[in-house]
Amino acid sequence: MTDQPTSSLTAETVSAILRDPDSPLYPAQITVFCDHCGFEATRDYMVSDSMASAERLAAARTHLVENEGWQHDEYGDDFCPEHASA
């Protein structure tokens, strides 16, 4: 198993990771909030101890941008789908 996060994992993959005693990955809840309205998106992500806090946040942001319509700008701000620019 790799210790790199994946944007979307199937339930079967998550189950296999959790059953693998050699896997460095484990689930962690990460919250990203909209810098416009304060809406919070809390999701479970597979992370490892080797990932810095910024890397874990980047994994959450990537998932939200690619799968849920969020936007992350060059200033480090996050915007929910309602407030993401068109």
C-alpha positions, 0 to 999 in steps of 0.5 A, spaced: 500 500 500 502 507 498 502 512 503 499 517 499 492 519 499 487 518 494 481 523 492 476 518 492 476 511 495 471 505 494 468 502 500 472 495 499 479 499 498 478 503 505 476 496 508 482 493 505 487 499 508 484 498 515 485 490 515 492 491 512 496 491 519 502 494 514 498 500 511 500 507 514 494 510 512 488 511 517 481 515 517 481 522 519 476 527 519 478 534 516 474 540 516 474 545 510 470 552 511 468 557 506 471 563 507 465 567 505 459 564 509 463 559 514 460 553 511 464 547 514 465 541 510 467 535 514 469 529 511 473 522 512 480 522 509 485 517 509 492 520 511 498 517 514 503 520 520 508 522 514 503 527 512 504 534 515 498 538 517 498 542 510 498 536 506 492 533 510 489 539 508 491 539 501 488 532 500 481 535 503 481 541 499 483 537 492 477 532 494 472 538 495 474 542 489 475 535 484 468 532 487 464 537 490 464 544 486 469 547 491 474 553 489 481 554 492 484 560 490 491 563 490 490 566 497 489 560 500 481 561 501 476 556 500 469 557 497 463 552 498 459 551 491 454 556 493 460 562 493 465 559 488 466 563 482 463 561 476 
